């Protein structure tokens, strides 16, 4: 593989490629109608299945090599590699763990605590934020965007991030000793 080809591959932005593919599919539909679009979608789907099978076989062979499982976790931190593995359900790190790491990054960057509430089957991550969430004006909106970006970078299979305000911590009830009544006084 030439250095020029390798440089092009290493600079590949997955989001840009996704937009380009969708644009091409729309062009196919505009030129040939819905039947052409359906056929093109089928071709893309079959190519994805082929890539999935190839990656699965590659990973299946690699994990038998001592020490490679940990190396795969490190490689999967790369946005492109991690996204590709997540696309095919082959990511070596569970989705919840990746989201928790992203929320820790968000905490360090934004100075707020975040808690993963749940991830539903549709790919929506509900996250509780201590303090203001999206109702805090522009600060809240930028916080929403930052948290969404960090979570979706770590777990591209998350399609939506819903940030909600965490329930306030319950106040502690102070229990004090009852003053003792003077001797001889009624209690």
C-alpha positions in Angstrom: 0.0 0.0 0.0 1.5 3.4 -1.0 2.1 6.1 1.5 -0.3 8.4 -0.3 -3.1 5.8 -0.2 -2.4 5.2 3.5 -2.4 8.9 4.3 -5.8 9.2 2.5 -7.2 6.3 4.6 -5.9 7.7 7.9 -7.4 11.1 7.2 -10.8 9.6 6.4 -13.6 11.3 8.4 -16.5 8.8 8.9 -19.1 11.5 9.2 -18.1 13.0 5.9 -18.2 9.6 4.2 -21.7 8.9 5.7 -23.0 12.3 4.3 -21.4 11.5 0.9 -23.0 8.0 0.7 -26.4 9.5 1.6 -26.0 12.2 -1.0 -25.1 9.6 -3.6 -28.1 7.5 -2.7 -30.4 10.5 -3.1 -28.8 11.1 -6.5 -29.5 7.5 -7.5 -33.1 7.9 -6.4 -33.5 11.2 -8.3 -32.1 9.7 -11.4 -33.8 6.3 -11.4 -36.7 6.6 -8.9 -37.6 4.7 -5.8 -36.8 1.3 -7.4 -33.2 2.5 -8.1 -32.9 3.8 -4.5 -34.2 0.5 -3.1 -31.6 -1.4 -5.2 -28.8 0.9 -4.2 -29.8 0.5 -0.5 -29.7 -3.3 -1.0 -26.2 -3.0 -2.5 -25.0 -0.9 0.4 -26.6 -3.4 2.9 -24.9 -6.4 1.3 -21.5 -4.6 1.3 -22.0 -3.8 5.0 -22.8 -7.5 5.7 -19.6 -8.5 3.8 -17.5 -6.1 5.9 -19.2 -7.3 9.1 -18.3 -10.9 8.3 -14.7 -10.0 7.4 -14.2 -8.0 10.6 -15.9 -10.6 12.8 -13.5 -13.3 11.4 -10.5 -11.0 11.8 -11.4 -10.2 15.4 -12.2 -13.9 16.2 -8.8 -14.9 15.0 -7.0 -12.0 16.8 -8.5 -12.5 20.2 -6.9 -16.0 20.5 -3.4 -14.3 20.4 -2.2 -13.5 24.0 -2.4 -9.8 24.9 -4.4 -8.8 21.8 -7.7 -8.4 23.6 -6.3 -5.4 25.6 -4.7 -4.0 22.4 -8.2 -4.2 20.7 -9.7 -2.1 23.5 -7.0 0.6 22.9 -7.5 0.5 19.1 -11.3 0.8 19.6 -10.7 4.2 21.3 -10.0 5.6 17.9 -13.2 7.3 16.6 -13.1 5.5 13.2 -12.1 2.1 14.5 -14.5 2.3 17.5 -17.4 3.5 15.3 -16.8 0.7 12.8 -16.7 -1.9 15.5 -19.8 -0.5 17.1 -21.6 -0.4 13.8 -21.3 -4.2 13.5 -21.8 -4.9 17.2 -18.2 -6.0 17.6 -16.9 -3.3 20.0 -14.8 -5.0 22.7 -16.0 -2.5 25.4 -19.6 -2.6 26.5 -21.7 0.4 25.6 -22.5 1.3 29.2 -18.8 1.4 30.1 -18.0 3.6 27.1 -20.8 6.0 28.0 -19.6 6.2 31.6 -16.1 7.1 30.4 -17.6 9.8 28.2 -19.5 11.2 31.2 -16.4 11.3 33.2 -14.7 13.3 30.5 -17.8 15.6 30.4 -17.5 16.0 34.2 -13.9 17.1 33.9 -14.6 19.5 31.0 -17.8 21.0 32.3 -17.4 20.8 36.0 -20.7 19.0 36.6 -21.7 15.6 37.7 -23.5 13.4 35.2 -25.2 10.0 35.8 -26.2 7.5 33.2 -29.9 6.8 33.8 -30.4 4.2 31.1 -29.9 3.3 27.4 -33.0 2.1 25.7 -33.3 -0.4 22.8 -33.7 2.5 20.3 -30.3 3.9 21.2 -31.4 6.8 23.4 -29.1 7.5 26.4 -30.8 9.3 29.2 -28.4 11.2 31.4 -29.0 13.1 34.6 -27.0 16.3 35.3 -26.5 17.7 38.7 -27.5 21.4 38.4 -29.0 23.0 35.3 -29.7 21.0 32.2 -31.2 22.3 29.0 -33.3 24.9 30.8 -30.3 27.1 31.7 -30.2 29.2 28.6 -27.1 29.2 26.3 -24.9 27.5 28.9 -27.3 24.6 29.1 -27.5 24.3 25.3 -23.7 24.2 25.0 -23.6 21.7 27.8 -26.2 19.5 26.0 -24.1 19.7 22.8 -20.8 18.9 24.6 -22.3 15.9 26.4 -24.0 14.6 23.3 -20.7 14.9 21.3 -18.7 13.1 23.9 -21.2 10.3 24.4 -21.7 9.8 20.6 -17.9 9.8 20.0 -17.5 7.1 22.7 -20.6 5.1 21.6 -21.6 5.9 18.0 -24.5 3.5 18.3 -26.2 6.1 20.6 -28.6 7.9 18.3 -29.9 10.4 20.8 -28.7 11.9 24.2 -31.4 13.2 26.5 -30.0 15.4 29.3 -32.3 15.9 32.3 -31.9 17.6 35.6 -31.1 15.2 38.4 -33.4 15.0 41.3 -32.1 17.1 44.2 -30.4 15.3 47.0 -32.7 14.9 50.0 -31.9 17.2 52.9 -30.7 15.5 56.0 -32.9 15.8 59.0 -31.0 17.1 62.0 -31.8 15.2 65.2 -30.9 16.9 68.4 -31.2 15.9 72.0 -34.2 17.3 73.7 -33.1 19.7 76.4 -33.5 18.1 79.8 -36.0 19.5 82.1 -34.8 20.9 85.4 -35.0 18.5 88.3 -38.4 18.5 89.9 -40.0 20.1 86.9 -42.7 18.2 84.9 -41.3 16.5 81.8 
